[in-house]
Amino acid sequence: MTPIGQLARAAVVAAACASAAAPAAARPLSAEARRGRAAMQRAECTRCHDVTDPAGDGRGVSPAPRGRHCVGCHTWILSTRGDADAIARHRHRYPDWDRYLESIEHFTRLPDLGTIARRVRPEFLRAFLDAPFDLRPHLDESMVPVQLSARDKDAVVAYLRELAGDQAVPRGAPAAPEPSAARVAAGRAAFERAGCASCHVVGNERFGADYTPALYAAMKSRALLAPNLRHVRARIPRDVLVRYIADPQAVDPRSTMPRLDLPAGDIEQIADYLLSGDADVPAPPAPLRAGDVAVLDRPVGFDEVYARVFGRICVHCHMNADANGGDGGPGNTGGLGFAGAGLDLETYAGMRRGALRGGRRVSVLDPGPDGSPPLLLQSLLRRHAEAAARDARPVYGDAAIVARPAGDRPGMPLGLPPLPPRDLQLVKTWLAQGAPGPRRAASR
């Protein structure tokens, strides 16, 4: 063979090898999935969640910049705890850094949505977008009402299923047959024997004297994302559940559930137990109402309310836009799919300006013309009503779920637990005393 022929043959072989070694082209998203991806971007889902592509093909949703990513920002701030040099550096640029370190306790870890369709029924995902509720009793945060059309919600589910690829739970997966009482009892025993109840609850079932609220509080950081398994029958088909119990990471590589190497018979029985039907739970508790909150018999000033409530919680979504590069947060300039209410709760002047309703400013601090409570207090009480209906299901506090009424204005703080009664008392008392301003005019 001539040198030219050898070169030609070498080129052919090299091209063949390169072709064989090259990774397969990324599977393109369908038009429906692209619409769903765009909808998640508009709703800013990645301000809280990661939406990564399990195939590594770059089809996920890019995370929000750290300054707009709740989890990313909070974990960054908390990473400086105990590091005096880092705290000093950041304090120089952010004078409130110490307050951040003291007040941040939420939005530090939330589920990655990129693999969720590998184990959850698409029908459940779609229903959850319409009517989210508390699935994880150790997680204080709640899913915010998604500001998307029905068409876009359908597309979001299609997108998540395409990210899951061939492992996506099929539509219309059959419900598991009702197991015998003997198998359910055996499965419950296997569930407890395997230690599953150390992280998971099943409604309000008790698994022995050792499983106390104190135990779950101690396990909170480890079990933070462990769901209430009362809802398994609606969420996960039996075949997926069996595979997931056997090897969680084989189904979802981002799962934090440990592989327990259980006997196959125990796995089957545990699946029978979890799929045996909805656990009995009571009706939801009555929500806290304005009349249930007493006014304190002492003066309450702005500085006290700001330190306890506004500066610790409300400013995350209601920032002073002028001091934050034009971004006032979802409750002021908009975000998370919300148009924004134009309400600045970082400054007293902003509070006095009030919120935008129908293109005009309305007071959030003064009672309504009909004597109704100030809008600020109403929004805080609405959050209590939401929590009672669907958003607060702590360990051994599970209850029936009541869906959000259509068009209902969300309560505050958005996505967080309602204010405890003692903080509501502070706010109500401050409002009742005329919502006086800070002692030093320049302090806020």
Secondary structure, DSSP 8 states (H G I E B T S, - for coil): --HHHHHHHHHHHHHHHHHHHS--------HHHHHHHHHHHHTTGGGT--B--TTSSS-SB----GGG-HHHHHHHHHTTTT-HHHHHHHHHH-TTHHHHHHH--SSS----GGGGGGTS-HHHHHHHHHS-----TT-----------HHHHHHHHHHHHHHHGGGS--TT--------HHHHHHHHHHHHHTTGGGT---TT----TT--HHHHHHTHHHHTT---GGGHHHH--HHHHHHHHH-HHHH-TT---------HHHHHHHHHHHTS-------------GGGS---SS---HHHHIIIIITTTGGGTS--GGGTTT---TTTT-BTTB-------SSHHHHHH-EEETTEEE-SSS--TTS---HHHHHHHHHHHHIIIII---TT---------TT----SSTTS----HHHHHHHHHHHHTT----SSTT--
